[in-house]
Amino acid sequence: MPSRYLRTATAAVLGCAASTLALVGAPAAQAAGGHHWPGQIGVPALATSASCSQAYLPLPDPSCTPGAVNPDVTQDNIDSTICVPGWTTTVRPPTSYTNRLKAQQIVAYGYADTSMSDYEEDHFIPLELGGSPTSPLNLWPEPHYNVNGGTSYGKDGVENKLKNAVCAGEVQLADAQNAIATDWTTAVSTLGLG
């Protein structure tokens, strides 16, 4: 996908993901963005220092969180995946996985506020748009509080609007994924959904 976030996936895999977001015992395909349900999920190793920048907020640092898609979701199967009510619950990882990753990433992002409840462990490319459920390249601690005009709650509204447009046939899945990964704050207008 052509976006400044997804173009950095290789650097993220080799850099940040390898050093601070490494998965302990996770299959390579899972770490690269795929998921394997049911089964054991690798648990991330804890970061010990800030390695991700807050300069991009309300977006994640593209070198740490470029976004990753679920290869099991395609334009051809949206009617049996993302457009089915409740489908995301079938792929959403357990909080035992996401909470540990959130704690690690709060350190990696160098947030002064380390209260877990002040962040959503957000799927940058949302599950509703075929984002990877478990890849650390697609998960990040998004602040609930306003940072540079954006909050996790604002992004949730954008995700729902894009999913509805994809399922209504107004927007192609790949275009919605690219728009939200490029800049979720402008994704709706970029796609002409105003």
Sequence and secondary structure as in RCSB ss.txt:
>XXXX:A:sequence
MPSRYLRTATAAVLGCAASTLALVGAPAAQAAGGHHWPGQIGVPALATSASCSQAYLPLPDPSCTPGAVNPDVTQ
DNIDSTICVPGWTTTVRPPTSYTNRLKAQQIVAYGYADTSMSDYEEDHFIPLELGGSPTSPLNLWPEPHYNVNGG
TSYGKDGVENKLKNAVCAGEVQLADAQNAIATDWTTAVSTLGLG
>XXXX:A:secstr
  STTGGGHHHHHHTHHHHTS EES  HHHHTT   SSS   EE    S  S STTTTS  TTT    B TT  G
GGGGGTTTSTTGGGGT   HHHHHHHHHHHHHHTT S   GGGEEEEESS GGGTB SS TTSEEEEESS BTTB
 HHHHHHHHHHHHHHHHTTSS HHHHHHHHHHHTTTHHHHTT  
